[in-house]
């Protein structure tokens, strides 16, 4: 029964087709060629064969007959067809002849002004530039040019018409750096494309393309449009990995990549020819040399530092003595290098080479040589071998006979220079050798009753508390000194710079402090600070006033009767000197200093 039914349908279709051909003198047969387009203009472009109309004249008596076409496009809820009064050029047909129309032959029929839209407006088409997706039937009829009478069959062609969207890129993100680990592949991924066509499901392929961006500032889109790609691969997957070593990719080079989608069946076109956006990445950042190499010397210890780059993972360091040709090579994982116990009176040079991304073969150029000169070696004072040297004093005073090194220095100890004119209160002590220390001390400015914090190193003192050797720098005004015996002149000068004394000697107010202060000073935040000593001998700082301007011309008295004055300029000064100098008159100060030096009054100063 089923076979009989199928045969009847086939006979009916054949008979209907024969009847259609025999009923009209003209037979028309349209054909759609993929990829199918939703843009009307694509069917009438010059040379386009997306729609081909075949016309056959069966009546041999027809000669030079003027005709025109009537084209209709239909999908669910939408009909678009030519207007009845279409203005176009007639097509002339002859009996027994066949005509083929395509491309610009159909220009007038797909002109939007010659079409009637139902279910979808012209405005919507102009706005979107395309028809809605769906299953379309396109019918073509031949009509008499003057009378508009139908003189052919209705030829039809059907197709599912949809527009594919270009792929959306997933990873890596734009402007990323790839290839941080040697030997690892570079992985690219994108989202799959949905064609929206049942006849093309699963038939999408992707073409991955890679370009080198050798010229800075040129758009990657310009490069992709004008330069052959560096690498290309086609896949149906949405992920691709490449091995940089096999492609000889250049470290530090910027690359552009793009994915283009296409339909293997050829039925579905894509927006923008299926091209995705173009993204850029840098393959293994170029290994830049270290910058701003600087050196610093403390005694015979050399310190070098430089600015690292983000992909620096280690450094090759070379230290040499240019006079002798001696060279030492080492590796460090920090952006600094330290060398201890360098030779006295020697010029050293250091340079650095960066290693990037943990790859020993990926190195930068060496920096230039940074020079560092160590000081000349100073011998310990020897009054026996040089009894008349005087160490800077005309009468020979200040010589040191006790050369036994004190090996138990601790915080709170007070040391003096060889003349006994300068005192140093050790704030911190750290052994660096046999009887050699580094740390911080308070320098006591005899004239101003002030102390300044300084860092010291290479310190050694005898059992009498006299300094044998020391290098230091002021925390307030770093300055390298080679002669510890010059500290009095240097730091007293520093006291002159920060203690500005007024010429008034009156005192407006008094503050009593119930602790035993060692020194007062004004902090960077304008606070009045008292440095005190607890029962364990530890120093601590106490804020007397949050704003020193609130205690101008005020007497401050400690628990044991120690007195100092905050001057009108917010500086701290011993009460005795404040009164004798008229509150800080310049000439009175100079006279007071001269009198102290003449009478050697420094031994009367209480620390």
C-alpha positions as CSV (number, residue, x, y, z in Angstrom):
1,X,0.0,0.0,0.0
2,X,2.8,2.4,0.9
3,X,4.6,1.7,-2.4
4,X,1.5,2.3,-4.4
5,X,1.0,5.6,-2.5
6,X,4.5,6.8,-3.2
7,X,4.2,5.9,-6.9
8,X,0.9,7.9,-7.1
9,X,2.6,11.0,-5.6
10,X,5.5,10.7,-8.0
11,X,3.2,10.4,-11.0
12,X,1.2,13.4,-9.7
13,X,4.3,15.6,-9.3
14,X,5.6,14.6,-12.8
15,X,2.2,15.3,-14.3
16,X,1.9,18.6,-12.5
17,X,5.3,19.6,-13.8
18,X,4.5,18.6,-17.3
19,X,1.1,20.3,-17.0
20,X,2.9,23.5,-15.8
21,X,5.2,23.4,-18.7
22,X,2.5,22.8,-21.2
23,X,0.0,25.3,-19.7
24,X,2.3,28.3,-20.3
25,X,4.5,29.1,-23.2
26,X,7.3,30.0,-20.9
27,X,9.0,27.9,-18.2
28,X,11.0,29.6,-15.4
29,X,13.3,27.8,-12.9
30,X,15.1,29.8,-10.1
31,X,18.2,28.3,-8.4
32,X,19.8,29.4,-5.1
33,X,23.6,29.1,-4.8
34,X,25.2,29.0,-1.3
35,X,26.2,30.7,0.9
36,X,22.8,32.1,1.2
37,X,22.5,35.8,2.1
38,X,19.9,37.8,4.1
39,X,21.0,41.0,2.3
40,X,19.0,41.8,-0.7
41,X,21.8,43.6,-2.4
42,X,23.9,40.4,-2.4
43,X,21.5,38.9,-5.0
44,X,22.0,41.8,-7.5
45,X,25.7,42.5,-7.2
46,X,27.7,42.4,-10.4
47,X,28.6,38.8,-11.2
48,X,26.6,37.4,-8.2
49,X,25.1,33.9,-8.8
50,X,23.4,33.6,-5.4
51,X,20.1,33.6,-7.4
52,X,20.1,32.3,-11.0
53,X,16.9,32.5,-13.0
54,X,16.6,30.1,-16.0
55,X,13.9,31.0,-18.6
56,X,12.9,28.6,-21.4
57,X,10.4,29.5,-24.2
58,X,8.4,26.4,-25.3
59,X,6.3,28.2,-27.9
60,X,8.3,28.4,-31.1
61,X,6.0,31.1,-32.4
62,X,7.1,33.6,-29.8
63,X,9.4,36.3,-31.2
64,X,10.9,39.3,-29.5
65,X,8.3,39.1,-26.7
66,X,8.9,41.9,-24.0
67,X,8.5,40.4,-20.5
68,X,9.4,41.2,-16.9
69,X,9.8,39.2,-13.7
70,X,7.9,39.1,-10.5
71,X,10.0,37.9,-7.5
72,X,8.6,37.0,-4.1
73,X,10.4,36.0,-0.9
74,X,8.4,34.3,1.9
75,X,9.2,33.0,5.4
76,X,7.1,32.6,8.5
77,X,5.0,35.8,8.9
78,X,7.0,37.8,6.3
79,X,6.4,38.4,2.6
80,X,8.5,40.6,0.4
81,X,7.6,40.9,-3.3
82,X,7.9,43.3,-6.3
83,X,5.4,46.0,-6.8
84,X,2.8,45.5,-9.7
85,X,3.9,48.7,-11.5
86,X,7.7,47.9,-11.3
87,X,9.7,50.2,-13.5
88,X,12.4,48.3,-15.3
89,X,13.9,47.4,-18.7
90,X,12.0,44.7,-20.6
91,X,13.5,41.3,-21.2
92,X,13.0,40.1,-24.8
93,X,12.3,36.4,-25.4
94,X,12.3,34.2,-28.6
95,X,10.7,30.9,-29.1
96,X,12.9,27.9,-28.5
97,X,15.6,30.0,-26.8
98,X,16.8,29.9,-23.2
99,X,17.8,32.9,-21.1
100,X,19.8,32.9,-17.9
101,X,19.5,36.0,-15.6
102,X,21.8,36.6,-12.5
103,X,23.7,39.4,-10.7
104,X,23.0,42.9,-12.0
105,X,20.4,41.5,-14.4
106,X,18.2,41.4,-11.3
107,X,19.2,44.8,-9.9
108,X,15.8,46.4,-10.4
109,X,14.0,43.5,-8.8
110,X,15.9,43.6,-5.5
111,X,15.9,47.4,-5.3
112,X,14.2,48.1,-1.9
113,X,12.1,50.9,-3.5
114,X,10.6,48.3,-5.9
115,X,9.6,45.9,-3.1
116,X,6.5,45.7,-0.9
117,X,7.3,44.5,2.7
118,X,4.7,42.7,4.8
119,X,5.4,41.4,8.3
120,X,8.8,43.2,8.3
121,X,9.2,46.9,7.7
122,X,11.5,48.6,5.3
123,X,12.7,50.7,8.3
124,X,13.7,47.6,10.2
125,X,15.6,46.3,7.1
126,X,17.4,49.6,6.7
127,X,18.3,49.6,10.4
128,X,19.6,46.0,10.5
129,X,20.8,45.7,7.0
130,X,19.4,42.2,6.6
131,X,16.2,40.2,6.6
132,X,15.2,38.0,9.6
133,X,16.7,34.5,9.7
134,X,14.5,31.5,8.7
135,X,13.3,29.1,6.1
136,X,12.7,31.0,2.9
137,X,10.8,30.2,-0.4
138,X,11.7,32.4,-3.3
139,X,9.3,32.3,-6.2
140,X,9.8,33.8,-9.7
141,X,7.2,34.4,-12.4
142,X,7.4,35.8,-15.9
143,X,4.8,38.4,-16.8
144,X,4.0,40.3,-20.0
145,X,5.7,43.7,-19.9
146,X,2.8,45.8,-20.9
147,X,-0.3,43.9,-19.6
148,X,1.4,42.4,-16.5
149,X,-0.4,39.1,-17.4
150,X,1.2,35.9,-16.1
151,X,2.7,33.9,-18.9
152,X,4.8,31.4,-17.1
153,X,4.7,28.9,-14.3
154,X,5.7,30.0,-10.7
155,X,9.2,28.7,-10.3
156,X,10.4,28.3,-6.7
157,X,13.6,27.7,-4.7
158,X,13.8,27.1,-1.0
159,X,16.6,27.4,1.6
160,X,17.3,27.9,5.3
161,X,18.9,31.3,5.4
162,X,20.9,32.5,8.4
163,X,24.0,34.7,9.1
164,X,26.8,33.3,11.2
165,X,28.4,35.4,13.9
166,X,32.1,35.7,14.1
167,X,33.7,33.8,17.0
168,X,34.3,35.6,20.3
169,X,37.8,35.2,21.6
170,X,38.2,33.9,25.1
171,X,41.9,33.6,26.2
172,X,44.5,35.0,26.3
173,X,43.2,38.5,27.1
174,X,44.4,41.4,25.0
175,X,47.9,42.8,25.7
176,X,49.0,39.8,27.8
177,X,52.5,38.4,28.1
178,X,52.8,34.7,27.1
179,X,55.6,32.1,27.3
180,X,56.8,32.8,30.8
181,X,57.9,29.2,31.2
182,X,60.3,27.7,28.7
183,X,59.0,24.8,26.6
184,X,55.3,25.3,27.5
185,X,52.9,25.7,24.6
186,X,50.9,28.8,24.0
187,X,47.2,28.1,24.3
188,X,44.5,30.1,22.5
189,X,40.7,29.6,23.0
190,X,37.4,31.1,21.7
191,X,33.7,30.5,22.1
192,X,31.9,28.2,19.6
193,X,29.8,29.7,16.8
194,X,26.0,28.9,16.6
195,X,25.0,29.1,12.9
196,X,21.3,29.0,13.6
197,X,20.8,26.7,10.6
198,X,19.7,23.1,11.0
199,X,21.3,22.1,7.7
200,X,24.8,23.4,8.8
201,X,24.9,22.2,12.4
202,X,28.4,21.0,13.3
203,X,29.9,22.2,10.1
204,X,31.9,25.2,11.4
205,X,35.6,25.4,11.0
206,X,38.0,27.9,12.3
207,X,41.2,29.4,10.8
208,X,43.7,30.6,13.4
209,X,46.1,33.3,12.2
210,X,49.2,34.9,13.7
211,X,51.1,38.0,12.7
212,X,54.3,39.6,13.9
213,X,54.0,43.3,14.9
214,X,57.5,44.6,14.0
215,X,56.6,48.3,13.7
216,X,55.5,50.1,16.8
217,X,52.4,52.1,16.6
218,X,50.9,50.4,13.5
219,X,47.4,49.0,14.1
220,X,47.2,45.2,14.1
221,X,44.2,45.5,11.8
222,X,46.3,47.3,9.3
223,X,49.0,44.5,9.6
224,X,46.4,41.8,9.1
225,X,45.0,43.5,6.0
226,X,48.3,44.1,4.3
227,X,51.0,41.6,5.6
228,X,51.1,37.8,5.1
229,X,50.5,36.0,8.4
230,X,53.3,34.5,10.4
231,X,51.4,31.3,11.1
232,X,48.1,29.7,10.1
233,X,46.2,26.6,11.2
234,X,42.6,25.3,10.6
235,X,40.6,23.4,13.1
236,X,37.1,22.5,14.1
237,X,38.0,22.8,17.8
238,X,37.6,25.9,19.9
239,X,41.1,25.7,21.4
240,X,44.5,25.6,19.8
241,X,48.0,25.3,21.2
242,X,51.2,26.1,19.5
243,X,54.9,25.3,20.3
244,X,56.9,28.6,20.2
245,X,60.2,26.8,19.7
246,X,59.0,25.1,16.5
247,X,58.0,28.5,15.1
248,X,61.2,30.4,16.1
249,X,59.1,33.1,17.9
250,X,61.2,36.0,19.0
251,X,61.4,37.0,22.7
252,X,60.1,40.4,23.3
253,X,58.2,40.5,20.0
254,X,54.5,41.6,19.9
255,X,52.1,39.3,18.0
256,X,48.6,39.7,16.8
257,X,46.1,36.8,16.5
258,X,42.7,36.3,15.0
259,X,40.2,33.5,14.4
260,X,38.0,33.3,11.3
261,X,34.9,31.1,11.2
262,X,33.4,29.5,8.0
263,X,30.7,27.0,7.1
264,X,32.1,23.7,5.7
265,X,28.8,23.1,3.9
266,X,29.0,26.5,2.3
267,X,25.4,27.4,3.1
268,X,25.9,30.0,5.8
269,X,27.7,33.3,5.3
270,X,29.3,35.2,8.3
271,X,29.2,38.7,9.4
272,X,32.5,40.5,8.7
273,X,33.6,37.5,6.6
274,X,33.7,35.5,9.9
275,X,36.6,37.5,11.3
276,X,36.9,37.8,15.1
277,X,38.5,40.8,16.8
278,X,42.3,41.0,16.7
279,X,44.1,40.6,20.0
280,X,47.8,41.3,20.8
281,X,50.2,39.6,23.1
282,X,53.9,39.8,23.9
283,X,56.0,36.7,23.7
284,X,58.3,36.5,26.7
285,X,59.1,40.1,27.5
286,X,62.6,41.2,26.4
287,X,65.2,40.8,29.1
288,X,66.0,44.4,30.0
289,X,69.2,45.4,31.7
290,X,69.1,46.6,35.4
291,X,68.8,50.3,35.8
292,X,70.2,52.9,38.2
293,X,73.1,50.9,39.6
294,X,74.3,52.7,42.7
295,X,77.1,52.1,45.2
296,X,77.6,53.0,48.8
297,X,80.6,52.6,51.1
298,X,80.6,52.0,54.9
299,X,84.1,51.5,56.2
300,X,85.5,48.7,54.1
301,X,82.1,47.3,53.2
302,X,80.6,48.0,49.8
303,X,76.9,48.0,49.1
304,X,75.5,48.0,45.5
305,X,71.8,48.3,44.6
306,X,69.8,48.7,41.3
307,X,66.2,48.8,40.0
308,X,64.8,45.5,39.0
309,X,62.3,44.8,36.1
310,X,59.2,42.8,36.5
311,X,60.5,39.7,34.8
312,X,64.0,39.7,36.4
313,X,64.4,36.5,38.5
314,X,68.2,36.6,39.3
315,X,71.3,38.5,38.5
316,X,74.9,37.7,37.5
317,X,77.2,40.0,39.4
318,X,80.9,40.7,38.5
319,X,83.2,42.6,40.9
320,X,86.7,43.4,39.8
321,X,89.9,45.4,40.7
322,X,90.8,47.2,37.5
323,X,94.4,47.8,38.7
324,X,95.2,44.1,39.1
325,X,92.7,42.4,36.8
326,X,91.2,40.4,39.7
327,X,87.6,39.5,39.1
328,X,84.9,37.7,41.1
329,X,81.6,36.4,39.6
330,X,78.6,35.5,41.7
331,X,74.8,35.2,41.4
332,X,72.1,36.9,43.5
333,X,68.4,36.7,43.6
334,X,67.9,40.1,45.1
335,X,68.3,43.6,43.5
336,X,71.4,44.3,45.6
337,X,74.9,42.9,46.5
338,X,77.0,43.4,49.6
339,X,80.7,42.9,49.9
340,X,82.4,43.0,53.3
341,X,86.0,43.5,54.4
342,X,87.2,45.0,51.1
343,X,90.8,46.0,50.8
344,X,91.8,49.5,52.0
345,X,92.7,52.1,49.5
346,X,91.4,50.1,46.5
347,X,89.2,51.0,43.6
348,X,86.5,48.3,42.8
349,X,84.1,48.1,39.9
350,X,80.9,46.2,39.7
351,X,78.4,45.4,36.9
352,X,75.2,43.4,36.7
353,X,73.5,41.1,34.2
354,X,69.8,40.3,34.5
355,X,68.4,36.8,34.1
356,X,64.7,36.8,33.1
357,X,61.8,34.4,33.5
358,X,64.0,31.8,35.3
359,X,65.7,31.0,32.0
360,X,69.5,31.0,32.3
361,X,69.7,31.5,28.5
362,X,67.5,34.6,28.6
363,X,69.9,37.3,29.9
364,X,70.3,41.0,29.4
365,X,73.3,43.0,28.5
366,X,75.6,43.9,31.4
367,X,75.2,47.3,33.0
368,X,78.1,49.7,32.9
369,X,80.8,49.4,35.5
370,X,80.0,51.2,38.8
371,X,83.1,52.4,40.7
372,X,83.7,52.2,44.5
373,X,86.9,53.3,46.3
374,X,87.6,52.2,49.8
375,X,89.4,54.6,52.2
376,X,93.0,54.4,53.1
377,X,93.8,52.3,56.1
378,X,94.4,54.3,59.4
379,X,96.7,53.1,62.0
380,X,95.8,53.0,65.7
381,X,97.0,56.1,67.6
382,X,100.4,55.4,69.2
383,X,101.7,58.1,71.6
384,X,105.0,56.1,72.0
385,X,105.9,56.2,68.3
386,X,104.6,59.7,67.9
387,X,104.8,61.5,71.2
388,X,104.9,65.0,69.7
389,X,102.2,64.5,67.0
390,X,99.6,66.1,69.3
391,X,96.8,64.6,67.1
392,X,95.8,68.0,66.0
393,X,96.6,70.0,69.1
394,X,99.7,72.2,69.4
395,X,100.6,71.2,73.0
396,X,100.4,67.4,72.3
397,X,97.3,66.9,74.5
398,X,94.8,64.3,73.4
399,X,97.3,61.4,73.0
400,X,96.1,57.9,73.8
401,X,98.2,55.6,75.9
402,X,95.6,53.0,76.7
403,X,95.2,50.8,73.6
404,X,93.4,47.9,75.4
405,X,90.1,47.5,73.5
406,X,86.9,47.4,75.4
407,X,85.0,44.3,74.4
408,X,81.7,44.7,76.4
409,X,80.1,47.8,75.0
410,X,76.4,48.1,75.7
411,X,73.6,50.5,75.1
412,X,73.8,53.5,77.5
413,X,77.6,53.6,77.6
414,X,79.1,57.0,77.1
415,X,82.3,57.4,75.0
416,X,84.5,60.4,74.4
417,X,87.0,61.4,71.7
418,X,90.7,61.5,72.5
419,X,90.5,65.2,73.6
420,X,87.6,64.6,75.9
421,X,85.6,67.4,74.2
422,X,82.9,65.3,72.5
423,X,80.6,62.7,74.1
424,X,78.7,59.9,72.4
425,X,75.9,58.0,74.2
426,X,75.4,54.5,72.6
427,X,71.8,53.9,71.7
428,X,72.3,50.5,70.2
429,X,75.3,48.1,70.0
430,X,75.9,45.3,67.6
431,X,79.2,43.4,67.5
432,X,80.8,43.0,64.1
433,X,84.2,41.7,65.2
434,X,86.5,41.3,68.1
435,X,85.9,44.6,69.9
436,X,84.4,46.2,66.8
437,X,80.8,47.4,66.8
438,X,78.1,49.1,64.8
439,X,74.8,50.8,65.7
440,X,73.4,54.2,66.7
441,X,74.6,56.8,69.2
442,X,73.4,60.1,70.5
443,X,75.9,62.9,69.9
444,X,75.9,65.4,72.8
445,X,76.3,69.0,71.5
446,X,78.1,70.6,74.4
447,X,77.1,74.2,73.7
448,X,73.4,73.6,73.0
449,X,72.7,70.8,75.4
450,X,71.3,68.8,72.4
451,X,71.8,65.3,71.1
452,X,71.6,64.0,67.5
453,X,71.0,60.4,66.5
454,X,73.8,59.0,64.3
455,X,74.6,55.7,62.8
456,X,78.1,54.4,63.4
457,X,80.3,51.4,62.3
458,X,83.8,50.2,62.7
459,X,83.7,51.4,66.3
460,X,86.4,50.4,68.8
461,X,87.1,52.1,72.1
462,X,89.6,51.5,74.9
463,X,88.7,50.4,78.5
464,X,88.7,54.1,79.5
465,X,85.8,54.8,77.1
466,X,88.0,56.7,74.6
467,X,87.2,56.1,70.9
468,X,90.1,54.5,69.0
469,X,88.4,54.2,65.6
470,X,84.9,55.0,64.3
471,X,83.1,55.9,61.1
472,X,79.6,57.4,61.2
473,X,76.9,59.4,59.5
474,X,74.2,61.7,60.9
475,X,70.6,60.5,60.5
476,X,69.6,64.1,60.0
477,X,72.1,65.0,57.3
478,X,73.9,61.9,56.1
479,X,77.6,62.6,55.5
480,X,80.4,60.1,55.3
481,X,83.3,60.9,57.6
482,X,86.7,59.2,57.8
483,X,87.9,61.0,60.9
484,X,86.0,60.3,64.1
485,X,88.0,63.1,65.8
486,X,86.3,65.7,63.5
487,X,82.9,64.9,64.9
488,X,82.8,67.8,67.3
489,X,83.2,70.4,64.5
490,X,80.8,68.6,62.2
491,X,78.0,68.0,64.7
492,X,78.3,71.3,66.5
493,X,77.9,72.9,63.1
494,X,74.8,70.7,62.6
495,X,73.5,72.0,65.9
496,X,74.0,75.6,64.7
497,X,71.9,74.8,61.7
498,X,68.9,73.3,63.5
499,X,68.9,75.3,66.7
500,X,67.8,78.9,66.0
501,X,68.1,80.9,69.2
502,X,66.3,84.2,69.8
503,X,67.7,87.2,71.6
504,X,65.1,87.2,74.4
505,X,66.0,85.7,77.8
506,X,62.7,85.8,79.7
507,X,60.8,82.6,80.5
508,X,57.0,82.7,80.3
509,X,56.0,79.2,81.8
510,X,57.4,76.1,83.4
511,X,56.8,72.4,82.8
512,X,57.8,69.7,85.3
513,X,58.6,66.2,84.0
514,X,58.4,63.3,86.5
515,X,61.1,61.3,84.7
516,X,64.8,61.5,84.2
517,X,65.3,63.0,80.7
518,X,68.6,62.6,78.9
519,X,67.8,65.0,76.0
520,X,65.1,66.9,74.4
521,X,64.6,67.4,70.7
522,X,61.9,68.5,68.2
523,X,60.6,65.8,65.8
524,X,59.8,66.3,62.1
525,X,56.1,66.5,63.2
526,X,56.9,69.5,65.4
527,X,56.5,67.5,68.6
528,X,58.7,68.1,71.6
529,X,60.3,64.8,72.5
530,X,62.1,63.9,75.7
531,X,64.6,60.9,75.6
532,X,64.6,59.2,79.0
533,X,66.3,56.2,80.5
534,X,64.3,53.5,82.3
535,X,65.7,51.5,85.3
536,X,67.1,48.8,82.9
537,X,69.2,51.4,81.1
538,X,67.0,51.4,78.0
539,X,66.2,54.6,76.2
540,X,62.7,55.6,75.4
541,X,61.1,58.7,73.8
542,X,58.2,60.6,75.5
543,X,56.1,63.2,73.8
544,X,56.1,66.3,76.1
545,X,54.0,68.4,73.8
546,X,52.3,67.5,70.5
547,X,53.1,71.0,69.2
548,X,56.3,72.7,70.2
549,X,54.7,76.0,69.4
550,X,52.5,75.7,72.5
551,X,55.6,75.8,74.8
552,X,57.6,78.7,73.4
553,X,59.8,80.4,76.0
554,X,58.9,77.7,78.5
555,X,61.2,76.2,81.1
556,X,61.2,72.4,81.3
557,X,62.5,70.8,84.5
558,X,63.2,67.1,85.0
559,X,62.8,65.0,88.1
560,X,66.5,65.5,89.1
561,X,66.4,69.3,88.4
562,X,67.7,69.2,84.9
563,X,66.5,72.3,83.1
564,X,66.2,73.4,79.5
565,X,64.2,76.0,77.6
566,X,62.0,75.9,74.5
567,X,62.9,79.1,72.6
568,X,60.6,81.4,70.8
569,X,61.5,79.6,67.6
570,X,60.5,76.2,69.0
571,X,64.0,74.9,69.6
572,X,65.4,73.4,72.8
573,X,68.3,75.0,74.6
574,X,70.0,74.5,78.0
575,X,68.6,76.9,80.6
576,X,72.0,78.1,81.7
577,X,73.1,78.9,78.1
578,X,69.6,80.4,77.4
579,X,70.1,82.9,80.2
580,X,73.7,83.7,79.5
581,X,73.1,84.4,75.8
582,X,70.0,86.6,76.3
583,X,67.7,84.0,74.9
584,X,70.0,83.2,72.0
585,X,71.6,86.4,70.8
586,X,74.2,85.6,68.1
587,X,77.0,87.7,69.5
588,X,76.4,86.5,73.1
589,X,76.5,82.9,71.8
590,X,79.9,83.4,70.0
591,X,81.3,85.0,73.2
592,X,79.9,82.1,75.3
593,X,81.5,79.6,73.0
594,X,84.8,81.4,73.1
595,X,84.7,81.5,76.9
596,X,84.0,77.8,77.1
597,X,86.8,76.9,74.9
598,X,89.2,79.1,76.8
599,X,88.2,77.8,80.2
600,X,87.7,74.2,79.0
601,X,84.2,74.1,80.6
602,X,83.1,71.0,78.8
603,X,83.9,68.8,81.8
604,X,81.2,70.6,83.8
605,X,78.5,69.6,81.4
606,X,76.0,67.0,82.7
607,X,74.9,64.3,80.3
